[in-house]
Amino acid sequence: MSKPALTPGRDQARSTVLVVAAHPDDEVLGCGGTIARFAAEGSEVHVLLLADGETSRRTGSGVAVTPPSVEARNAACEAARVILAYATVEALGLPDQRLDSLELLDIVQRVEEVIKRRRPAVVLTHHAGDVNLDHRIVHDAVVTACRPQPGHSVRQLLFFEVPSSTEWRPPCSAQPFSPNWFLDISATLTTKIRALQAYGRELRGFPHARSLEAIEALARWRGASVGVGAAEAFMLGRSVL
């Protein structure tokens, strides 16, 4: 199993980790077990969510969802935060599935402001090749915000996979997700599953990739790939020793 250049909670007395995700639930789907482990090991973990995850949806009658749906999604996010036991979550509430309607620079600057304020050593965000457009825009914004300038706090940049987005992108149409960095979540997989249950409206029945059975199977397979009981897989963007 690949080792991080910085192991939050072990190599640093109080390291700071920032997870930047497109929608409420992506943080748990992509790296919920990692968040729980880092938090348990003493790291200060913060989550930044860019889009609201709801306002692009419509009811069966074709009517757009209402603000209470956004409030319910945010409440689920807070419930998941308590389960994973990380420090803070910030939701910018940008338009769901319409991040491409905003100037990328404006999104980059919002991410930069949080990085400047939190000073994370480790940043985790979406993989570049996801089928979800918001995910790809968040990836680009984070990579830009974390460009390696002298004195920048970010020493490690990791990209996670999101079930029902990453694997839906045909490998011939974009960069495939080929993990080269794994974190053992054998001790926190059940915590991740409980956090996902807080997002019950977002889950689907098996064999959908966003079912609890499929999500656990992925964690077990990622773990078996590196000889542990369960793992979350990442692509390493950069690691500075």
Residue pairs with C-beta under 8 A, 6 or more apart in sequence:
1 182
1 183
1 184
1 226
1 227
1 228
1 231
2 180
2 181
2 182
2 226
2 236
4 122
4 156
4 158
4 181
4 183
4 239
5 155
5 156
5 239
5 240
5 241
6 12
6 15
6 121
6 122
6 155
6 156
6 239
7 41
8 15
8 16
8 17
8 38
8 41
8 42
8 43
8 45
8 121
8 122
9 15
9 37
9 38
9 40
9 41
9 42
9 43
10 41
12 43
12 121
13 42
14 42
14 43
14 44
15 43
15 44
15 121
15 122
16 43
16 44
16 45
16 46
16 118
16 119
16 120
16 121
16 122
16 153
17 35
17 38
17 43
17 44
17 45
17 46
17 120
17 121
17 122
17 123
17 124
18 45
18 46
18 47
18 48
18 114
18 115
18 118
18 120
18 122
18 123
18 124
19 27
19 30
19 31
19 35
19 45
19 46
19 47
19 48
19 123
19 124
19 125
20 47
20 48
20 50
20 111
20 114
20 123
20 124
20 125
20 138
20 141
20 142
21 27
21 30
21 47
21 48
21 49
21 50
21 125
21 126
21 138
22 49
22 50
22 51
22 53
22 99
22 126
22 132
22 134
22 135
22 137
22 138
23 49
23 50
23 51
23 52
23 53
23 96
23 134
24 49
24 52
24 53
24 73
24 74
24 76
24 77
24 91
24 199
25 53
25 73
25 76
25 77
25 80
25 196
25 199
25 202
26 49
26 126
26 135
26 162
27 35
27 47
27 49
27 77
27 80
27 89
28 35
28 80
28 84
28 192
28 195
28 196
28 199
29 162
29 163
29 196
29 210
29 215
30 124
30 126
30 160
30 161
30 162
30 232
31 124
31 160
31 232
31 234
32 80
32 84
32 188
32 191
32 192
32 195
32 196
33 183
33 185
33 188
33 189
33 191
33 192
33 219
33 230
33 232
34 124
34 160
34 183
34 185
34 188
34 232
35 45
35 47
35 84
35 86
36 83
36 84
36 85
36 86
36 185
36 188
36 191
36 192
36 195
37 183
37 184
37 185
37 187
37 188
38 45
38 86
39 45
39 84
39 85
39 86
39 87
40 85
40 187
40 188
44 87
45 86
45 87
46 86
46 87
46 88
46 89
46 90
46 114
46 118
46 120
47 81
47 86
47 88
47 89
47 90
48 89
48 90
48 92
48 111
48 114
49 77
49 89
49 90
49 91
49 92
50 92
50 94
50 99
50 107
50 110
50 111
50 134
50 138
50 141
51 92
51 93
51 94
51 95
51 96
51 97
51 98
51 99
51 134
52 70
52 73
52 91
52 93
52 94
52 95
52 96
53 70
53 73
53 96
54 65
54 69
54 70
54 73
54 96
55 64
55 65
55 70
55 95
55 96
56 95
56 96
56 97
56 98
57 64
57 65
57 69
57 96
58 64
58 65
59 65
70 93
72 201
73 201
74 91
76 198
76 199
76 200
76 201
77 89
77 91
77 198
77 199
78 89
79 198
80 195
80 196
80 198
80 199
81 88
81 89
83 191
83 194
83 195
83 198
84 191
84 192
84 195
90 114
92 110
94 102
94 107
95 101
95 102
96 134
97 132
97 133
97 134
99 107
99 133
99 134
99 137
99 138
100 133
100 137
104 137
104 140
104 141
104 144
107 137
107 138
107 141
108 141
108 144
108 145
110 141
111 141
111 142
111 145
112 145
115 123
115 145
115 146
115 153
115 154
119 153
120 153
120 154
121 153
121 154
121 155
121 156
122 154
122 155
122 156
122 157
122 158
123 142
123 146
123 154
123 156
123 157
123 158
124 158
124 159
124 160
124 234
125 138
125 139
125 142
125 157
125 158
125 159
125 160
126 135
126 136
126 138
126 139
126 142
126 159
126 160
126 162
127 135
127 139
127 159
127 160
127 161
127 162
127 166
127 175
127 177
127 235
128 136
128 139
128 140
128 159
128 174
128 175
129 136
129 166
129 169
129 174
129 175
129 176
129 177
130 136
130 139
130 162
130 165
130 166
130 169
131 165
131 166
131 168
131 169
132 162
132 165
135 162
135 165
139 159
142 157
143 157
143 237
146 152
146 154
146 157
146 237
146 238
148 154
148 238
148 240
155 239
155 240
156 236
156 238
156 239
156 240
157 236
157 237
157 238
157 239
158 181
158 234
158 235
158 236
158 237
159 234
159 235
159 236
159 237
160 232
160 233
160 234
161 167
161 177
161 179
161 233
161 234
163 209
163 210
163 214
163 215
163 218
164 204
164 208
164 209
164 210
166 177
167 177
167 209
168 209
169 176
177 233
177 235
178 235
179 222
179 233
179 234
179 235
180 234
180 235
180 236
181 233
181 234
181 235
181 236
182 222
182 223
182 225
182 226
182 228
182 231
182 232
182 233
182 234
183 231
183 232
183 234
184 223
184 226
184 228
184 229
184 230
184 231
185 192
185 219
185 223
185 230
185 231
185 232
186 223
186 228
186 229
186 230
186 231
189 216
189 219
189 229
189 230
192 215
192 219
193 212
193 215
193 216
196 203
196 212
196 215
197 203
197 212
202 210
203 210
203 211
203 212
204 210
204 211
205 211
206 212
206 213
206 214
207 213
207 214
208 214
209 215
216 230
219 230
219 231
219 232
220 229
220 230
222 230
222 231
222 232
222 233
223 229
223 230
223 231
225 231
225 233
